[in-house]
Amino acid sequence: MYEFYYAILSVVLLSLLSLIGIFTISVKKELLNKVIPALVAFATGSLLGAAFFNILPEAIEKAGGSVMIYVLVGIMLFFILESYINWHHCHDESCETHYHPVTYLNLIGDAFHNFIDGALIAAAFLVSIPTGFMTAFAIAMHEIPQEIGDFAILVHGGFSRKKALIFNFLSSMTSFFGVFAVFLFAIKVEGLIPIILAIAGGGFIYIATADLIPEIHKATNKKIIVVQSLTLLLGVIIIILLSNLIPE
């Protein structure tokens, strides 16, 4: 039962990250644009570390090598989500759009994305507490630059700052439904948890390689490239350290 409470606590903290946009209001644009590239690189390392050093090994241990087919399913699933539901993670505070339909579509896509995050976190905690925390940590690191981008999209799309914060927070609440869905159904279906983990691993790999790394490659300044390389490596190292420090 502790797994359920850990999962709920994790999504509560993730939901609070949706309010991070309020802190960007008082931060100078130049400073924000300097910090975001490092955050994106750190998130990349965290996602890759969680996928290769925790999530996928747990899935293989539970179900064997046959589960790897679902890694490919996860990659394809996240590709389809990003292509057809307009789930695009903007990592630049300057992202702009001036059409209300796009802002609402972004909210719908983000709500579905948060539902999946909640389901992945719940499935990870059902495997082990360390896997749950590693998954939640990796998702949180990815959420920070994403939530900054989502807030910018809503404001530039015509929302007031207050309305943007409220709607962004409401869309994050769907992660709770993801947790409830897994604890209600997944634990009753034998062999489903390793499949969910494999899909999650594939999704993490897709986000890191198809979404975040292209953003990192946009940097041309040598200092920024060095910082991004180091923070990416740091993200991987922290995942490995935490996976060894957190008790089962």
C-alpha positions in Angstrom: 0.0 0.0 0.0 3.0 2.3 0.5 3.6 2.2 -3.2 0.2 4.0 -3.8 1.1 6.8 -1.3 4.5 7.2 -2.8 3.0 7.5 -6.3 0.4 10.0 -5.1 3.1 12.1 -3.4 5.2 12.0 -6.6 2.3 13.3 -8.8 1.5 16.0 -6.2 5.0 17.3 -6.5 4.9 17.0 -10.3 1.6 19.0 -10.3 3.2 21.8 -8.3 5.9 22.0 -11.1 3.1 23.3 -13.4 3.2 26.5 -11.3 6.9 27.1 -12.1 5.9 29.5 -14.8 5.1 32.2 -12.1 8.8 32.3 -11.2 9.8 33.1 -14.8 7.8 36.3 -14.6 10.4 38.0 -12.4 13.4 36.4 -14.2 15.1 38.3 -17.0 14.7 36.7 -20.4 18.4 36.6 -21.0 19.1 34.7 -17.8 16.2 32.3 -18.4 17.5 31.5 -21.9 20.9 30.8 -20.4 19.5 28.4 -17.8 17.1 26.5 -19.9 19.7 24.8 -22.2 21.4 23.3 -19.1 18.1 22.1 -17.8 17.2 20.5 -21.1 20.6 18.7 -21.1 20.2 17.6 -17.5 16.7 16.3 -18.3 18.1 14.4 -21.3 20.7 12.6 -19.1 18.1 11.8 -16.5 15.7 10.3 -19.0 18.4 8.2 -20.6 19.8 7.1 -17.3 16.4 6.1 -15.9 15.6 4.2 -19.1 18.9 2.2 -19.5 20.0 1.8 -15.9 16.7 1.3 -14.0 13.4 1.0 -16.0 14.5 -1.4 -18.8 16.6 -3.7 -16.5 13.6 -4.0 -14.2 11.3 -4.9 -17.1 13.8 -7.5 -18.5 14.2 -9.0 -15.0 10.4 -9.3 -14.6 9.5 -10.6 -18.1 12.7 -11.5 -20.0 14.1 -10.2 -23.3 10.8 -10.6 -25.0 9.6 -7.4 -23.4 12.0 -5.4 -25.6 9.4 -5.4 -28.4 7.4 -3.1 -26.2 10.3 -0.6 -26.1 9.8 -0.2 -29.8 6.1 0.1 -29.2 6.9 2.9 -26.7 9.0 4.8 -29.2 6.3 4.5 -31.9 3.6 5.5 -29.5 5.4 8.6 -28.3 6.2 9.5 -31.9 2.5 9.2 -32.8 1.5 11.3 -29.8 3.9 14.0 -30.7 2.9 14.0 -34.4 -0.9 13.8 -34.2 -1.9 15.3 -30.8 0.4 18.3 -31.1 2.4 17.2 -28.1 5.4 19.3 -28.7 7.7 20.2 -25.8 8.9 23.7 -26.2 12.1 24.5 -24.2 12.5 28.1 -25.0 10.7 30.9 -23.1 10.4 32.8 -26.3 8.1 30.3 -27.9 5.1 32.1 -29.3 1.7 31.4 -30.8 -1.1 33.8 -31.3 -4.0 31.4 -31.9 -6.3 30.4 -29.1 -7.2 27.0 -30.8 -3.5 26.1 -30.6 -3.2 27.0 -26.9 -6.2 24.8 -26.0 -4.9 22.0 -28.2 -1.6 22.3 -26.2 -3.5 22.0 -23.0 -5.3 18.9 -24.2 -2.1 17.3 -25.3 -0.4 18.2 -22.0 -3.3 16.7 -20.0 -2.9 13.4 -21.9 0.8 13.6 -21.4 0.4 14.1 -17.7 -2.1 11.1 -17.5 0.6 8.9 -19.0 3.2 10.3 -16.6 1.0 9.3 -13.7 0.5 5.8 -15.1 4.2 5.3 -15.6 5.1 6.5 -12.1 2.5 4.2 -10.6 3.7 1.2 -12.6 7.3 1.9 -11.6 6.4 2.0 -7.9 4.6 -1.3 -8.2 7.9 -2.8 -9.4 10.1 -1.3 -6.7 10.4 1.9 -4.7 13.8 2.8 -6.2 12.4 2.4 -9.8 9.4 4.5 -8.8 11.6 7.4 -7.5 13.9 7.1 -10.5 11.0 7.4 -12.9 9.5 10.3 -11.0 12.8 12.1 -10.8 13.4 11.7 -14.6 9.9 12.9 -15.4 10.3 15.9 -13.0 13.6 17.0 -14.7 11.9 16.9 -18.0 8.8 18.7 -16.7 10.7 21.9 -15.6 11.7 23.2 -19.1 8.5 21.9 -20.5 6.3 23.7 -18.0 8.2 26.9 -18.7 7.5 26.5 -22.4 3.8 25.6 -21.8 3.3 28.7 -19.7 4.9 30.9 -22.4 2.7 29.3 -25.1 -0.5 30.1 -23.1 0.5 33.7 -22.3 1.6 34.4 -25.9 -1.6 32.7 -27.0 -3.8 35.3 -25.2 -4.1 33.9 -21.7 -3.5 36.2 -18.8 -0.7 35.0 -16.5 -3.2 34.0 -13.8 -5.3 32.1 -16.3 -2.3 30.4 -17.8 -1.1 29.2 -14.3 -4.6 27.9 -13.4 -5.1 26.0 -16.7 -1.6 24.6 -16.7 -2.2 23.4 -13.1 -5.6 21.8 -14.0 -4.0 20.0 -16.9 -1.4 18.5 -14.6 -4.1 17.0 -12.4 -4.8 14.3 -14.9 -1.6 12.5 -13.6 -3.7 11.4 -10.6 -6.1 9.6 -13.0 -3.1 7.8 -14.5 -2.1 6.6 -11.0 -5.6 5.4 -10.1 -6.0 3.6 -13.5 -2.8 1.6 -12.9 -3.6 0.7 -9.3 -7.1 -0.3 -10.3 -6.4 -2.4 -13.4 -2.7 -3.1 -13.9 -2.2 -5.0 -10.7 -5.0 -7.3 -11.7 -3.5 -8.2 -15.1 -0.6 -10.5 -14.8 2.5 -9.4 -16.8 1.2 -5.9 -17.6 3.6 -4.0 -15.3 6.7 -5.0 -17.2 5.0 -4.1 -20.5 4.2 -0.6 -19.1 7.8 -0.2 -17.9 9.1 -1.2 -21.4 6.8 1.3 -23.1 7.9 3.9 -20.6 11.6 3.1 -21.4 10.9 3.5 -25.1 9.1 6.7 -24.5 12.0 8.1 -22.4 14.4 7.2 -25.1 12.3 8.8 -27.8 11.8 12.1 -25.8 15.6 12.3 -25.1 16.8 11.5 -28.6 14.1 12.9 -30.8 12.9 15.9 -28.8 15.6 17.1 -26.3 18.9 16.2 -28.1 17.9 18.2 -31.2 17.4 21.2 -28.9 20.8 20.7 -27.4 22.4 20.6 -30.9 21.1 24.1 -31.6 23.8 25.5 -29.4 26.8 26.9 -31.3 28.6 28.6 -28.4 31.5 26.4 -27.2 30.9 27.3 -23.5 27.2 26.3 -23.8 28.1 23.1 -25.5 30.6 22.2 -22.7 28.0 23.0 -20.0 25.3 21.0 -21.8 27.6 18.0 -22.2 28.6 18.1 -18.5 25.0 18.5 -17.3 23.8 15.7 -19.5 26.4 13.4 -18.0 25.5 14.7 -14.5 21.9 13.7 -15.1 23.0 10.1 -15.9 25.3 10.0 -12.9 22.7 11.2 -10.5 20.2 8.6 -11.7 22.8 5.8 -11.1 23.7 7.2 -7.7 20.1 7.5 -6.6 19.3 4.0 -7.8 22.0 2.6 -5.5 21.2 4.8 -2.5 17.4 4.4 -2.4 16.5 1.2 -0.4 14.1 -1.4 -1.9 
